[in-house]
Amino acid sequence: MENKRTCLYDRHVKQGALISPFGGFDMPIQYSNITEEHQAVRQQCGVFDVSHMGEVTVKGPDAERWVNHIFTNDVTDAPIGKVFYGMMLYENGGTVDDLLVYKMAEQEYFIVINAANIDKDWAWMQQNAEGFDIDLQNRSDDYGQLAVQGPDAAEIMEKVLRLNCDDLTFYTVKTIDDIIVSRTGYTGEDGFEIYGTQAYIQQAWDALMGAGVTPCGLGCRDTLRFEVGLPLYGHELSPEISPVMAGLSMFCKLDKPEFIGKEAIVKQKTEGVAQKVVGIELDDKAIPRNGYTVLKDGREVGIVTTGYHTISTDKSVCMALVDTEYAKLDTPLDIQIRKKVFPGHVVKKRFYDKHYKK
């Protein structure tokens, strides 16, 4: 099957981006190099084409009840304009996907899902909509999306795109004409995500390029999210990795009457889990990559989910799923990289501080 392309694909090619498949799309991985693009976001501002992400809308008399049913976070009586992060779970507590839910109006929500999971998530949502009076629509092909990220993002939004966002605090959303703008992101910096028609997204991209904003590929999107300890579905969350195992149970609101997977999460919280996602810092410059083995006294006790030599802090670190008895901070663990074994120890899985505008 051929990969899909976003509405900005031709522009990426013209700009000389390295294109690679990601989540069923041909996406830009980098333009200049990952380090430069990463630093632009940490220090000034960068823009990402994230039009591959999926969008679903739900409205109707039972919209709030349905969102609460399929989503771990609690949207009950939330103010209009609030954004929530959380997961959809299988009955056994495994993760279907992690997602954002935007409350756009009373009984009206805008849901953002991961590109690789659009078909699976959409099927799951429809399957679990029976008995709810809702109008559920997959709008993934209707919207393009840009992420404008970095300390200068608010200024760029206003000066270049004429979108004044001073009234938006972290994790809030508003509509400007037909454009949806939220103060959200996946980088650990202040920033905004813009959803609009493909024509608008093309025009906004051209304006940002004309103003000299750095175009950023998915390569540095991964290094940026990793440094601040944000999970990537398929790595730190998956059908086998629950939010409890990933250290994200604060997004599972157990005081809600019900949600799919709640009983499994309660059980995991009560009885504990066999494995947990932790941070590991190596004593050496070697780079632990996804899939490498974690060892304790020569015995396999886990697997690396994401690893890099960090750009912002110059350390060799990773997130890894390890047996719970070795998950305590400062526990010495080794990582096998090809034929050599490198010593390290468990650290918090945030390797760089977030700089959000609260």
Buried (B, 14 or more C-beta within 10 A) or exposed (E): EEBBBBBBBEBBEEEEBBBBEBBBBBBBBBBBEBEBBBBBBBBBBBBBBBBBBBBBBBBBEBBBBBBBBBBBBBBEEBEEBBBBBBBBBBEBBBBBBBBBBBBBEEBBBBBBBBBBBBEBBBEBBEEBBEEBEBEBEBEBEEBBBBBBBBBBBBEBBEEBBEBEBEEBEBBBBBBBEEBBBBBBBBBBBBBBBBBBBBEBBBEBBEBBBEEEBBBBBBBBBBBBBBBBBBBBBBBBBBBEBBBBBBBBBEBBBEEBEEBBBBEBBBBBBEEEBEBBBBBBBBEEEBBBEBEBBBBBEEEEBBBBBBBBBBBBEEBBBBBBBBBBEBBEEEBEBBBBBEEEEBEBBBBEBBBBEBBBBE
